[in-house]
Amino acid sequence: MEQPISVTRSNFNDWMVPVFAPANFIPVRGEGSRIWDQENKEYIDFAGGIAVNALGHAHPVAVNALTEQAKKLWHVGNGYTNEPVLRLAKQLTENTFSDKVFFCNSGAEANEAALKLARKVGLDSGVSGKSGIVAFNNAFHGRTLFTVSAGGQPKYSQDFAPLPNGISHVAYNDLEAAKAVINEQTCAVIVEPVQGEGGVIPADIEFLKGLRALCDQFGALLIFDEVQTGVGRTGALYAYMNYGVTPDVLTTAKALGGGFPVGAMLTTDKFAPHFSVGTHGTTYGGNPLASAVAGAVFEFINTPEVLEGVKHRHQYFLDALNTLNAEYQVFDEIRGQGLLIGCVLKAEYAGKAKDITTWAGEEGLLALIAGPNVVRFTPSLIIPEQDIDEGIARLKRALAKLAK
Ligand SMILES: *Cc1c(COP(=O)(O)O)cnc(C)c1O
């Protein structure tokens, strides 16, 4: 057999469009919550592929679903439906508020579908100019032009003007500010139950309840972007279940495929028919391979044992992080839900989150940031306690470099 082409980290700079600045090592293999790089150095994975690898790496449930389906049928296109996608739709609708699902390949596409559906529902309402979208500062909804415009970080959208218009942004967790901009012309409010990229900031329950009431009052769709919080991440199947506030539309991706690209927009029988044949579409969405993997991952996670395990691990993480922080005094606050955890740096360490994750990498730990001042952890939902212990020990060595 021919040798594979030899590649190094520096080739990234040679051949890749420079939108990312990856770490200076290349992971080549993973098992559970451990990863190995080209030099066979081992890392504990507290990043989970950015809240994606919900079952860790190479979990037999996902591997079996993928390989079994790979032998049968990969893709047929949406001129035909397929068994795995119908099974997955049944799982999602039976276990959530939803009645209908639109499948796609990513979080951005799920949100794009949600926002387009809201615009269509607004149009069909007959209320003139019912196209306004209310979103929140620091929100993240993806990188398409519509979703980056709905996102609340102008640095990601301003270079691409002219942007889709009719989108207003107000402060997150500020119900009065939302009240001031939601009216008869509003077709949707889009919100993350826990802002992920924006700094791991959970919504207040009164805020979400208030948005629900305002959407009901003005006939606007309440869209929960659960791309990061969904599929067990917060210890509930979906975060809306923690809050007892039910959206009209929910978007899910990341953990849904456990590492295989898949996304979905969930909605009800009331709104789904506003998308009729031809109004929206995708080539790969609902493809048998992705659906088979997602079905297996979803079934595995949606059990009391796994979801309780996430809550247990949340506390285990918090205890360990608080103990570390008592020694090093680097974090002002440790927050989040389930295994979506953010550690907010004290003012004197402002801007150092990226340095911490770089040092963590040197010590053999994969970790994330959520903005310049928050270190974020989104590990596998079934990470073993001994891997948490070992990861915390490595984090400790990284924090020691900071404290110096
Ligand atoms: C990651 C993320 C997205 C975008 O998902 P992609 O799969 O990268 O398109 C959207 N919303 C939230 C809340 C996310 O965390």
The ligand as a Tripos MOL2 file, in Angstrom:
@<TRIPOS>MOLECULE
LIG
   15    15     1     0     0
SMALL
NO_CHARGES

@<TRIPOS>ATOM
      1 C1        -21.9380   26.2810   17.4440 C.3       1 LIG1
      2 C2        -23.2000   27.0500   17.4940 C.ar      1 LIG1
      3 C3        -23.8880   27.4160   16.3200 C.ar      1 LIG1
      4 C4        -23.3370   27.1500   14.9460 C.3       1 LIG1
      5 O1        -23.2430   25.8000   14.6650 O.3       1 LIG1
      6 P1        -22.3800   25.3170   13.3920 P.3       1 LIG1
      7 O2        -22.5960   23.8310   13.3790 O.co2     1 LIG1
      8 O3        -20.9780   25.7280   13.6410 O.co2     1 LIG1
      9 O4        -22.9460   25.9830   12.2060 O.co2     1 LIG1
     10 C5        -25.0970   28.0650   16.4470 C.ar      1 LIG1
     11 N1        -25.6030   28.3430   17.6610 N.ar      1 LIG1
     12 C6        -24.9790   28.0170   18.7980 C.ar      1 LIG1
     13 C7        -25.6160   28.3400   20.1110 C.3       1 LIG1
     14 C8        -23.7460   27.3710   18.7620 C.ar      1 LIG1
     15 O5        -23.1040   27.0740   19.8930 O.3       1 LIG1
@<TRIPOS>BOND
     1     1     2 1
     2     2     3 ar
     3     2    14 ar
     4     3     4 1
     5     3    10 ar
     6     4     5 1
     7     5     6 1
     8     6     7 2
     9     6     8 1
    10     6     9 1
    11    10    11 ar
    12    11    12 ar
    13    12    13 1
    14    12    14 ar
    15    14    15 1
@<TRIPOS>SUBSTRUCTURE
     1 LIG1         1 GROUP 0 **** ****
